[in-house]
C-alpha cells in the first residue's frame, strides 16, 4: 500500500485540551480511502484505539482487482466453494481413516453377507450365519464387532437366524463380555437377543455371567432394564438370592453364600456386622434412587428387605428419600409392600408429599394389578378425609368409567363405598389392610362414614349421566348394586329412576360371550379351531409383508394397533343380546331387588327399585318380557320383595297380557302366573 496523501486535521471534542486527530490513507491500487483515528499519548486507551478495525468486506476489496478506465479499480469477486468436491474429499479422508484399522476389510465383507442375510427372500440363512461366524472367529474380532454401532446389527441377525447349536456356541463366546455389552448403547441389543432366542441353559449362564456386576448394572440406565428382565423371568430362586446379596456389601460380589436368603440372614450369626451391612445397602439404594432407576423388581425386593430390618431412628431418612419415587415402585408386589410401609411409617409432612407424588398417576395406579392395593391402603389409613376426597376421589371422578373397566379400579370404587365388605373382598385381604389402622388415630367407622358422605352425591350424579354404562355387564353391574345399597334415599331416587328407564327400554341390548347366548352347542368343532388359527397366522404374515414396504414400518403407533388387534382376536367373540336375558345382569337385578325389603323398612311409604321399575314398563316391553324366562323371574322378584300395593300394580299391568302369559311354558312364566292369578 502506497500512501499518496496524508493530512491531519483537528477535531474539537467536547472542549478537550488534546483532541483526537484523524489520518486519511489512500490506496492507489484499490482506490479506497481508509479513515484512521490517531490518538495522542495523553489519551487513556491510546493503544487499543489506534488499531485499524477493518471488516471482512474491506479486506476482500483490497485484493488485486481488474483495472478500469479513469484509473478506477473493480473489486475482486469471491471464489465460490465447490461443495461437491469438498464432500467428496471429506468422504475419501474418512475412508482412509477407516482403512487404517485392521478390521476394516473384514467388516466390509461381513456387511455384504449381512445384506443377503437380512433379505427375507434369501434361503439357507443358516449357511450365511456360519460363514459370518467363521470370519469373525478366524480374525478374533468378535468382541470388536459386537460393540460397534453398525456391526452389532450383524451379530443380532446371526443370533436370530443361526441353528440352535451355532447359536449356543456364539452365545457362549459373547457371555465373556456380557457385563460390558449390557451397558453399551448398541451391544445391549445383542444381550436381549441372547435372552429372547437362547435356550434355558444359555439363559442360566447369562444370569451367572452378570454376577459380580449387579450393583454396577443396576445403576446404569440401559442395563437396569435388562437386569429387571433377567431377575423376573430368567433367574431361579437361588440366583435371585445371589443377585440380592451383592447389595449387602462388596464381600458378596465375588463370593456367594447359599445360606443367606434374606437381608436378616447376612448378620444373624454376627450382630456386630448389622450396622455395616445395613449401611452398605442404604448407600447402594441411595445411589440408585438419586439416579431415578428404582423401577426395577430386584431393587424393589432389596428396598423391602431394608425397610423391614431398618432401625426406627433411620426409618424417617429412607422414607423421606422414597416419597418422590412411590409411583415408580408400585409396579411389583414387593414394591407395593415397600410403598405401603413407607406410607405407614412416614410423618404427616411425608404423607402429604406421597399424596402429591401419586396424584398425577392416580388413574394408572388404581387400575394396576398391584398399585390399586396401595390406593386402598391410603383410603383405609389416612385420617384427613377432606384431603383424601380432594386428592383421590376428585382426581378419579372424571375417570370413573375407565376405573370400572378394570378389576383393580372396581375394587377401589368398592372400598370407597363398602370398605371391608366380605361380599366384595377376601377376609385375608381385609385383615392385611386392617393392619394399617394402628398407624391412624381417627375411629375407623367415623372415617369411613365421612368419606361416603362426601362422595355419594358426585358418584350418584356420575351414574345418572350414563346409566346404560353402569349396567353394561355383570362386573360393573355388581358394583352398581353395592353403590345403590349404600346411597341415601334422595340420591337413590335419582339413580334408580335413570337405571329403571334403561332396564324398561325395549331396545336395551348388551354384549355377551357367544356361549352364553347359545348353550345348546355343547362342543366346538376341532377343524373350525384349526381353520381359524390358520387364517389368523396368514393375516399376521400378510401384515409383516406389507409393513416391510410401507413408510409406516417401525411406527410405534401402528405396531401397537396391530398388537391390539391380534389380542382382540384371541378374546371370545361377543354378540348383542337382550339385557334382561343376560345371565350376569340377571343376578345383578336380583341383588338390587332383594334390597327393596330393607329400603322399605327404612323409608315406609317410599319408592323402591321394584316399584319404579314397574312404573317404567310399557306394553311393548311387557310383551317381550313375558316370552323371556329370566324376565319373568325378575317380575316375580319385584312381587316378592315389595309391598302389596306394588303387587296389585303388577297384576293390573299384566292383566291385559294374561292370555300370552298362560301360553308360555317356561318356569318363570308358570311361577309368575301362580303368584299373581
Buried (B, 14 or more C-beta within 10 A) or exposed (E): EEEEEEEEEEEEEEEEEEBBBEBBBBBEEBBBEBEBBEBEEEBEEEEEEEEEEEEEEBEEBBEEBEEEEEEEBEBBEEEEEEEEEEEEEEEEEEEEEEEEEEBEEBBEEBEEBBEEBBEEEEEEBBEBBBBBBEBBEEBEBBBBBBBBEEBBBBBBBBBBBBEEEBBBBBBBBBBEBBBBBBBBEBBBBBBBBBBEBBEEEBBBBBBBBBBBBBBBBBBBEBBBBBBBBBBEEBBEEEBBBBBBBBBBBEBBBEEBBEEBBBBEBBBEEEEEBBEBBBEBBBEBBEEBBEEEBBBBBBBBBBBBBBBEBBEEEEBBEBBBBBBBBBBBBBBBBBBBBBBBBBBBBBEEEBBBBBBEBBBEBBBBBBBBBBBBBBBBBBBBBBBBBEEBBBBBBBBBBEBBBBBBBBEBBBBBBBBBBBBBBEEBBEEEBBEBBBEBBEBBEBEBEEBBEBBBEBBBBBBBEBBBEEBBBBBBBBBBBBBBBBBBBBBBEEBBBBBBBBBBBBBBBBEBBBEBBEEBBEEEEEEEEEEEEEEEEEEEEEBBEEBEEEBEEEEEEEEEEBEEEBEEEEEEBEEEEBEEBBBBBBBBBBBBBBBBBBBBBEBBEEBEEEBBBBBBBBBBBEEEBBEBBBBBBBBBBBBBBBBBBBBEEBBEBBBEBBEEBBEBBEEBEBEBBBBBBEBBE
